[in-house]
Amino acid sequence: VQLQASGGGLVQAGGSLRLSCAASGRTISRHAIGWFRQAPGKEREFVAAISWNGSNTRYADSVKGRFTISRDNAKDTAYLQMNSLKLEDTAVYYCATDRIEFSNYVPPNLNAYAYWGQGTQVTVSS
């Protein structure tokens, strides 16, 4: 499966962006999807995840109340709505699918995810 993350860009602090993660080659509708980010000089970190049917979500404490993850299985696409962006949200954002089918568990750990997109840059300016 190939994942294509898009929607990144340059935005002022307090602004919003909506990232998309589109799959091709194979459906991702049976798998949890996670969003991760990596800032320069830092390790890749968990941002949010959603179960295969959307019934369960998980967020990093740093984005709770500001970011919302969703998915449209008919389109094999997941989204990350980012509001009230802060300077510290600047990073390359990656989407990924986990290894398990039809599980309501949404793992926060990187090694649970098998397929990764190429990333999209989000830059928040003051």
N, C-alpha and C positions, 0 to 999 in steps of 0.2 A: 504494500500500500504506500502511496505517496501522499504526503501532507503538505499543503501550501498555506502558510500563514501570510496574512496580508492585513492592511489597515493601519499600519504604523505611520508615524510621521512626527512632525515638530508641532508642539502645542504649548501654550502658556500654562503656567501653574494655575490650577483651578479649572482648567478646561477638561474636555472629554474626548475620548477616542473609542472606536469600536473595532476590535480585532476580529478577524475571521480565520477559520481553519477549515479548509476544504480538502476532502479526501478524494483520491482517484485510484483506480486499479483494484480496489477492493473496498467493500463497505466497512464503515467503522461503527455502524449503528448498534452492533452487539457489544461494544467495548466502552469502558470509561475513557474519557478524554481529560487530559490535564494541560494546564498552562503553566509554564515555568519562565523564568527570566534570568538573565545574566548581565550584570553590570561590569564595566571594565575593571579588571583586577580582582573580581569577586567570583565566588563559586555560583554555579547555577542553582537557583532556589525555586521552591514550589510557590505557586501563586494561587491556583484554584483548580478544582477538578469536579467533574460531573459524571454520574453513573450512566450506564447505557440507555436507560429510559428517562433520565432527567429527574428521577425521584429523590436523588441524594446528591448533595453538593458539599464541598469543603473549601474553605478559604484560609489563606495565611492571615495571621492576626494583623499584619501590616496593611492589608487591603480590605478587610471586613468593613462592610457598610459603604464602601466606595466602588468596588468592582462587583459585577454580576456575570456569572458564567451561564450559558444556555446552549441549547443545541436544537438542530432541526434534522432529525434522522431521515426524513424524506429527501433532504438535500445533501445528506452526508457531510454536514457542516456544523461546526461549533463556533461559538462567539464568546468574546470577552468584552463586556461593556465596562469601560473605565471612566469613572467620574471623579471630580475633585482631585485631579492629578497633582502630584507633588514632585518636586525636583528629584527626590529619591526614587521615584518610579522609573527614571531613565534607565533603559536597559534594552537588550535584545530579547524579544519575547518569542518563546517557542511553544508549539503545541505538540502533543504526543498522545498515542493510544496505549492502553495497558494490554496485558497479555491474556487476561481472563475474559471469557464471554458471559454475558448475562449476570454479572455480579453487581450488587448494590453497594459494594465497598468501593470507596474512592481513595486510592492510595496517594499519599503525599510524597512518597520517596521515588527518586529518579529511576532506580533500578527496576521498578515495577512496570515501567513503560518500555514498549518494544520498538515502536516506530515514531520517528521524530521528523518534524518539518524543519525547514531551513532557517526560520527565524525572521522576525520583522522588527526593525528598529523603532523604538519609542523614545523621543527626546522631549523632556519637559524643561521649558525655559522660564526664567524669572521675569 
